[in-house]
Amino acid sequence: MYKNLAATLVAACVIAPSLAQTAATPATPSTAPLKAAFVYVTPVLDAGWTRQHENGRLEMQKALAGKVQSTAVENVPEGPDAERVIRDLAANGHQLIFTTSFGYMDPTLRVAKEFPQVKFENVTGYKLADNVATGNARNYEGRYLSGIAAGRMSKTGVAGFVAGFPIPEVLQGINAFTLGMRSVNPKAQVKVVWLNAWFDPPRERDAAMTLMDQGADVLSFQVATTAVMAAAQERGKMAIAFHSDMRKDGPDAQLLAVTHQWGGYYTQRAKAALEGRWKSADTWGGVKEGMVRVEAFGPKLPAAVRDEVLARQQQMAQGKLQPFAALQADVKDNQGQVRIPKGVQLSDTQLRQMDWLVDGVQGSVR
């Protein structure tokens, strides 16, 4: 019925990110398979944002054999098309719908009002309703760790960052990457290019080339494909993979990968729906919860740097390292304004409202 539609039987395992629970959607356990649907903003590629969500869906499949029937619709643009697809899925009997892009947030809420008996989960959004939950990974934690590696490896002291849109999650990532880089090289600079698109491989590549022409010898990115990694490989530079391991595209370029893991989250939520205990909630899990990790270290990264990054990751898992805690001095933005006073750690509310770039970033939020 849908273009790019894949149907499989899905299942569940459990992780336990902390949940800030709100209103419950009344339900009773059912022995019938739960009909779940996933909406993806890009095609399912070999690596990248959508690949990780598809991997999460497939991970569900191994754990609740026969208990969940899953449908995935890929390459759905944000906006009216998304609302139409989400509405069609709800109208056709899907009981749990995951929408995996920030731009799906408002369309999800509009459809949810029309289908109060359907449960919705928007990934990266922040607006809740009785039948709408939200989920995200603390990707900024992995960004900070990757910044340490970039700071150790860059010879020019300049990194480039190719970014989609200046939404809080992306700003968190750029700032955490810069803070991580500056924790080992206080003079490091990060240059940012905004694409105002999540999926545009030719422009992703062009932006990477421009940044390397401007002196960046290590690249990071928050866009949907491997184009930046491939560009770094082509030019003999270094890059941080995001979402997935991208050594296939950058066997020499990749220093490490910051990956996010969705299988546990999806299966936990599906199992809750099956057992009649699903509640609207906000899930924001990071290194501690296993939703974010650094892995897939490349051949250029010395063992000493790898071990340093892994040690810092362990500290983060133990709650001993917080990227947005000003322990030694005020943290200022790149306009000179104090954003985190010494001795203060940003709250989750402040992180979700982030609209600034930290000192050391060359760029603006517009």
C-alpha angles and dihedrals in degrees: 000000000000130000112248092015123160124183127194139150112265137201144184149249127170140248123168116225110167113267126210096209124209132167120351126230105224112240142149128221114269134198092206117096113269112240107224129177134196125203117203127196096210137028116279102263132179091266139006142065099324093041090060091051091048089050087053091052090050091049088057088054092064097054110044099036109195095355098096129040110205133200125186126197114192136195095028112161118228113255130036094355091055093050091050093050094046091048092049091051092051092046091051096060105270109151100191121035125187115198109194107200137070089233090060092063100093095037088052092052093049093051092043090061089058094048108040091166092060121083117224131192121192116199115219094005126115107203117102132195133174090273099026123083129179133217137182143157123242091242091166088073091062090042091059091051092048089051089060090057092046091050092051094047105039114101095187095045088231125113128184126219123197108199137183109211132349095247120143095261092055093044089051089054096048092046095046091048090051093047090050092049092048092049087074100024111030092190096054118130130204120204118203131205118190118209100181086220135085097206119037110118097184093052091043088057093045091051091050091051091050092051092049089049087055093057104272110142096177125046136201128181149181105207130109107257143053094249094111092050091049091050091052090050090050093052098041093247133126132257142183113231116224129202094002144020104276101182088122088068098031109028091160100023101055114096094177141321129248102210133184121211119212105168097090094046094049094046094045091054094044091049090050090053091049092050095047096246101103113137133181104259144154114239119192111168129172141168093322092055095043095246093115130036143156114233144128095077115200129228095256094061111093117230090243092058092044090052091048092052093047091049090052089047089055090051089051091051088053092051093248096116124052117177094210099047116109101215103157106024144350115293111226132192122238090268092059098255118137108244101168115029117216111279094022130112120202115248122231088254091056092047091053090052095048111145103158142078121232126242108279095043117111105208143055137248092249 
